[in-house]
Amino acid sequence: MNFQAVTYILVGSTFGLILRNLIKHYFKKQIGFYINHTSIVNITASLFLGILVALNIFHENLLFLFYVGFLGCFSTFSSFIYQLFKLLHNRQYVLLILHYFEVLFLSFIFFSLGYFIILILKN
């Protein structure tokens, strides 16, 4: 990997981290039901990924910037797994199952939404 690729990854990851922390600190409100910041970040990352896949970007530097850098640092898979572990450890089995399906289902829906919005806009 060359220096330019590392630079793109660092820039992308910096913006991913900043956006993740902004969501963590400013989106603590209930919207009819409780959804935690990790879910919001993962769902938003899925939307961004769907958009990027639909745009079909193959330029190497943009792949490093957005896919590896931005989305790699923005999404919080390890936080999601830790939250599942905490729910399991606290024997909150129903919440564990609901949280698991919430993130997976909504992430898939928002990935598809981003993907199809771009396809519709392209036509």
C-alpha positions as a Markdown table, in Angstrom:
| # | Residue | x | y | z |
|---|---|---|---|---|
| 1 | Met | 0.0 | 0.0 | 0.0 |
| 2 | Asn | 1.4 | 3.4 | -1.0 |
| 3 | Phe | 1.5 | 6.6 | 1.0 |
| 4 | Gln | -1.3 | 8.1 | -1.0 |
| 5 | Ala | -3.7 | 5.2 | -0.2 |
| 6 | Val | -2.8 | 5.5 | 3.5 |
| 7 | Thr | -3.6 | 9.3 | 3.3 |
| 8 | Tyr | -7.0 | 8.6 | 1.8 |
| 9 | Ile | -7.8 | 6.1 | 4.5 |
| 10 | Leu | -6.7 | 8.4 | 7.3 |
| 11 | Val | -8.8 | 11.3 | 5.9 |
| 12 | Gly | -11.9 | 9.1 | 5.4 |
| 13 | Ser | -11.5 | 7.5 | 8.8 |
| 14 | Thr | -11.2 | 11.0 | 10.5 |
| 15 | Phe | -14.5 | 12.1 | 9.0 |
| 16 | Gly | -16.1 | 8.8 | 9.8 |
| 17 | Leu | -15.0 | 9.1 | 13.5 |
| 18 | Ile | -16.2 | 12.7 | 13.7 |
| 19 | Leu | -19.6 | 11.9 | 12.3 |
| 20 | Arg | -20.0 | 8.8 | 14.6 |
| 21 | Asn | -19.2 | 10.9 | 17.6 |
| 22 | Leu | -21.6 | 13.6 | 16.6 |
| 23 | Ile | -24.4 | 11.1 | 16.3 |
| 24 | Lys | -23.4 | 9.5 | 19.6 |
| 25 | His | -23.6 | 12.8 | 21.5 |
| 26 | Tyr | -26.5 | 14.6 | 19.7 |
| 27 | Phe | -28.9 | 11.8 | 18.8 |
| 28 | Lys | -30.1 | 10.6 | 22.2 |
| 29 | Lys | -33.8 | 11.4 | 21.7 |
| 30 | Gln | -36.6 | 9.0 | 21.4 |
| 31 | Ile | -38.5 | 9.0 | 18.2 |
| 32 | Gly | -41.6 | 7.2 | 19.3 |
| 33 | Phe | -39.5 | 4.3 | 20.4 |
| 34 | Tyr | -36.0 | 4.0 | 21.7 |
| 35 | Ile | -33.2 | 3.5 | 19.2 |
| 36 | Asn | -29.6 | 3.8 | 20.4 |
| 37 | His | -26.8 | 5.6 | 18.7 |
| 38 | Thr | -25.0 | 2.4 | 17.6 |
| 39 | Ser | -28.1 | 1.4 | 15.7 |
| 40 | Ile | -28.4 | 4.8 | 14.1 |
| 41 | Val | -24.8 | 4.7 | 13.0 |
| 42 | Asn | -25.0 | 1.2 | 11.6 |
| 43 | Ile | -28.2 | 1.9 | 9.8 |
| 44 | Thr | -26.8 | 5.2 | 8.4 |
| 45 | Ala | -23.6 | 3.4 | 7.3 |
| 46 | Ser | -25.7 | 0.8 | 5.5 |
| 47 | Leu | -27.5 | 3.6 | 3.7 |
| 48 | Phe | -24.2 | 5.1 | 2.6 |
| 49 | Leu | -22.9 | 1.7 | 1.5 |
| 50 | Gly | -26.0 | 1.1 | -0.6 |
| 51 | Ile | -25.5 | 4.5 | -2.2 |
| 52 | Leu | -21.8 | 3.8 | -2.9 |
| 53 | Val | -22.5 | 0.3 | -4.3 |
| 54 | Ala | -25.2 | 1.8 | -6.6 |
| 55 | Leu | -22.9 | 4.5 | -7.8 |
| 56 | Asn | -20.5 | 1.7 | -8.8 |
| 57 | Ile | -17.3 | 3.7 | -8.0 |
| 58 | Phe | -14.2 | 1.8 | -9.0 |
| 59 | His | -11.6 | 4.6 | -8.6 |
| 60 | Glu | -9.0 | 3.1 | -6.1 |
| 61 | Asn | -8.5 | 6.3 | -4.1 |
| 62 | Leu | -12.3 | 6.8 | -3.7 |
| 63 | Leu | -12.6 | 3.2 | -2.5 |
| 64 | Phe | -9.9 | 3.9 | 0.1 |
| 65 | Leu | -11.5 | 7.2 | 1.2 |
| 66 | Phe | -15.1 | 6.0 | 1.5 |
| 67 | Tyr | -15.3 | 2.3 | 1.8 |
| 68 | Val | -12.1 | 1.6 | 3.9 |
| 69 | Gly | -11.6 | 4.9 | 5.6 |
| 70 | Phe | -15.0 | 6.6 | 6.2 |
| 71 | Leu | -17.3 | 3.6 | 6.5 |
| 72 | Gly | -14.7 | 1.4 | 8.2 |
| 73 | Cys | -14.4 | 4.0 | 11.0 |
| 74 | Phe | -18.0 | 5.2 | 11.0 |
| 75 | Ser | -19.7 | 1.9 | 11.4 |
| 76 | Thr | -19.6 | 0.3 | 14.8 |
| 77 | Phe | -19.8 | -3.5 | 14.4 |
| 78 | Ser | -17.7 | -4.0 | 17.5 |
| 79 | Ser | -20.0 | -1.8 | 19.5 |
| 80 | Phe | -23.0 | -3.7 | 18.2 |
| 81 | Ile | -21.4 | -7.0 | 19.3 |
| 82 | Tyr | -20.6 | -5.5 | 22.7 |
| 83 | Gln | -24.1 | -4.4 | 23.2 |
| 84 | Leu | -25.4 | -7.8 | 22.4 |
| 85 | Phe | -22.9 | -9.3 | 24.9 |
| 86 | Lys | -24.1 | -6.9 | 27.6 |
| 87 | Leu | -27.7 | -7.9 | 27.0 |
| 88 | Leu | -26.8 | -11.6 | 27.1 |
| 89 | His | -24.7 | -11.1 | 30.3 |
| 90 | Asn | -27.6 | -9.2 | 31.9 |
| 91 | Arg | -30.0 | -12.0 | 30.8 |
| 92 | Gln | -32.1 | -9.6 | 28.8 |
| 93 | Tyr | -32.8 | -12.2 | 26.1 |
| 94 | Val | -35.9 | -10.5 | 24.6 |
| 95 | Leu | -34.0 | -7.2 | 24.2 |
| 96 | Leu | -31.0 | -9.1 | 22.8 |
| 97 | Ile | -33.1 | -10.7 | 20.1 |
| 98 | Leu | -35.0 | -7.4 | 19.3 |
| 99 | His | -31.8 | -5.4 | 19.1 |
| 100 | Tyr | -30.1 | -8.0 | 16.9 |
| 101 | Phe | -33.0 | -8.1 | 14.4 |
| 102 | Glu | -33.5 | -4.3 | 14.7 |
| 103 | Val | -30.0 | -3.6 | 13.5 |
| 104 | Leu | -29.8 | -6.3 | 10.9 |
| 105 | Phe | -33.3 | -5.7 | 9.4 |
| 106 | Leu | -33.1 | -1.9 | 9.4 |
| 107 | Ser | -29.5 | -2.0 | 8.1 |
| 108 | Phe | -30.6 | -4.2 | 5.2 |
| 109 | Ile | -33.6 | -2.0 | 4.5 |
| 110 | Phe | -31.5 | 1.2 | 4.5 |
| 111 | Phe | -28.8 | -0.4 | 2.3 |
| 112 | Ser | -31.5 | -1.3 | -0.2 |
| 113 | Leu | -33.1 | 2.1 | 0.1 |
| 114 | Gly | -29.8 | 3.9 | -0.7 |
| 115 | Tyr | -29.1 | 1.5 | -3.5 |
| 116 | Phe | -32.5 | 1.9 | -5.2 |
| 117 | Ile | -32.7 | 5.7 | -4.7 |
| 118 | Ile | -29.4 | 6.0 | -6.7 |
| 119 | Leu | -30.7 | 3.6 | -9.4 |
| 120 | Ile | -33.9 | 5.6 | -9.7 |
| 121 | Leu | -31.9 | 8.9 | -9.9 |
| 122 | Lys | -29.6 | 7.5 | -12.5 |
| 123 | Asn | -32.5 | 6.8 | -14.9 |
